[in-house]
Amino acid sequence: MIDRQRAVFTQHNNVIGNINVMFAIKELAPDCHLVKLGTMGEYGTPNIDIEEGFITINHNGRTDTLPYPKQARAFYHLSKIHDSHNIHFATKAWKLAATDLNQGVVYGVRTEETVADPLLINRYDYDGIFGTALNRFVVQAAVGHPLTVYGKGGQTRGFLDIRDTVRCIQIAIDNPANKGEFRVFNQFTEQFSVNQLAEIVTKESKKLGLDVQVTSVPNPRVEAEEHYYNAKCSKLQDLGLEPHLLQESMIDSLLEFVIEYKDRVKLELIKPAVDWRKAGVKVNTMGAAVASN
Ligand SMILES: O=c1ccn([C@@H]2O[C@H](COP(=O)(O)OP(=O)(O)O[C@H]3O[C@H](CS(=O)(=O)O)[C@@H](O)[C@H](O)[C@H]3O)[C@@H](O)[C@H]2O)c(=O)[nH]1
């Protein structure tokens, strides 16, 4: 949502890259199972329950099970919708076996594998473009910046721990789709509104002696700020996913991690710099900050 070049790059990179992979499978490894990372953002925020990929509809006396309606909030989410349609078509046309993982908002930074050595540490984004809500709030709490709730804060999404992200992909690979099957899993474990996230971070930060304020900033995005949201996410748990839940340990371990590295935080990256109603704005990310030094 930054400008034309980046919208074109995002769609070209994602959509064409995915088509190339599909053709490579068709021509070189037709029995290969494609596991594709998509997004819960494909569904948008409809005023009915969100199913896992498909919905059964009765219309004028007839019934069919159809792809769940897609309502993207960004060109990025639209690229994932195009991917889903292209993959669905390939499962029918070439009998490709495919799993589309519709992932929610990821939080956390460490997995079992990355804690093996500090050199394996993940990148931690907290800027307004790549940083996700909870990871941003944790950094803000650690450095004494008010938590930046966009608008009314009723925006509700599905969230998951980064350790569950890795596990979900493993589960999809270990339990492949059938040939010709387009399988969709909603990959998240819990739903929260932005206000609930801010409350949780405030509460957990207090336990570590941090004084956290919450502020409402004008929403830079175009999205519903109060809405119904009830998305299904049972298929991965049916296959063995045991979720790490947010309240249990994540905030403490994530907060401690961020506090350890807080001297590296560039405060100027926290403010949202991209207004989705405009185009051609300054890019304010860690990558841009490093490049300009
Ligand atoms: O400082 C902030 C940052 C975000 N938000 C709000 O938190 C919600 C989630 O935003 P986000 O930046 O954490 O996540 P999002 O932009 O939706 O994107 C992330 O989550 C998507 C899943 S979902 O949100 O579409 O379900 C994935 O597709 C993306 O790859 C991933 O970056 C939004 O309503 C946003 O307005 C705030 O209120 N304050």
The ligand as a MOL file (V3000), in Angstrom:
LIG
                    3D

  0  0  0     0  0            999 V3000
M  V30 BEGIN CTAB
M  V30 COUNTS 39 41 0 0 0
M  V30 BEGIN ATOM
M  V30 1 O 0.6180 -0.5670 15.7520 0
M  V30 2 C -0.3680 -1.1730 15.3260 0
M  V30 3 C -0.2520 -2.1870 14.3400 0
M  V30 4 C -1.3950 -2.8020 13.8950 0
M  V30 5 N -2.6200 -2.4610 14.4050 0
M  V30 6 C -3.8320 -3.1560 13.9360 0
M  V30 7 O -3.6670 -4.5330 14.1810 0
M  V30 8 C -4.3460 -5.2940 13.1840 0
M  V30 9 C -3.3950 -6.3260 12.6200 0
M  V30 10 O -2.3430 -5.6580 11.9410 0
M  V30 11 P -0.8930 -6.3210 11.7500 0
M  V30 12 O 0.0150 -5.2630 11.2200 0
M  V30 13 O -0.4780 -7.0200 12.9920 0
M  V30 14 O -1.1520 -7.4670 10.7080 0
M  V30 15 P -1.5540 -7.3500 9.1600 0
M  V30 16 O -1.1710 -6.0950 8.5580 0
M  V30 17 O -2.9850 -7.7100 9.0680 0
M  V30 18 O -0.6470 -8.4550 8.4940 0
M  V30 19 C -0.2030 -9.6110 9.1930 0
M  V30 20 O -1.2030 -10.5630 9.3540 0
M  V30 21 C -1.8090 -10.9880 8.1570 0
M  V30 22 C -2.8680 -11.9370 8.5660 0
M  V30 23 S -4.4120 -11.1540 8.7970 0
M  V30 24 O -4.2600 -9.9760 9.6270 0
M  V30 25 O -4.8640 -10.7150 7.4850 0
M  V30 26 O -5.3040 -12.1210 9.3920 0
M  V30 27 C -0.7510 -11.5990 7.2580 0
M  V30 28 O -1.2990 -11.8250 5.9990 0
M  V30 29 C 0.4260 -10.6810 7.0640 0
M  V30 30 O 1.4600 -11.3550 6.3700 0
M  V30 31 C 0.9400 -10.2180 8.3960 0
M  V30 32 O 1.9790 -9.2790 8.2470 0
M  V30 33 C -4.8370 -4.3040 12.1400 0
M  V30 34 O -6.2030 -4.0890 12.3550 0
M  V30 35 C -4.0470 -3.0360 12.4350 0
M  V30 36 O -4.7330 -1.8620 12.1080 0
M  V30 37 C -2.7410 -1.4800 15.3800 0
M  V30 38 O -3.8450 -1.1770 15.8430 0
M  V30 39 N -1.6020 -0.8630 15.7970 0
M  V30 END ATOM
M  V30 BEGIN BOND
M  V30 1 2 1 2
M  V30 2 1 2 3
M  V30 3 1 2 39
M  V30 4 2 3 4
M  V30 5 1 4 5
M  V30 6 1 5 6
M  V30 7 1 5 37
M  V30 8 1 6 7
M  V30 9 1 6 35
M  V30 10 1 7 8
M  V30 11 1 8 9
M  V30 12 1 8 33
M  V30 13 1 9 10
M  V30 14 1 10 11
M  V30 15 2 11 12
M  V30 16 1 11 13
M  V30 17 1 11 14
M  V30 18 1 14 15
M  V30 19 2 15 16
M  V30 20 1 15 17
M  V30 21 1 15 18
M  V30 22 1 18 19
M  V30 23 1 19 20
M  V30 24 1 19 31
M  V30 25 1 20 21
M  V30 26 1 21 22
M  V30 27 1 21 27
M  V30 28 1 22 23
M  V30 29 2 23 24
M  V30 30 2 23 25
M  V30 31 1 23 26
M  V30 32 1 27 28
M  V30 33 1 27 29
M  V30 34 1 29 30
M  V30 35 1 29 31
M  V30 36 1 31 32
M  V30 37 1 33 34
M  V30 38 1 33 35
M  V30 39 1 35 36
M  V30 40 2 37 38
M  V30 41 1 37 39
M  V30 END BOND
M  V30 END CTAB
M  END
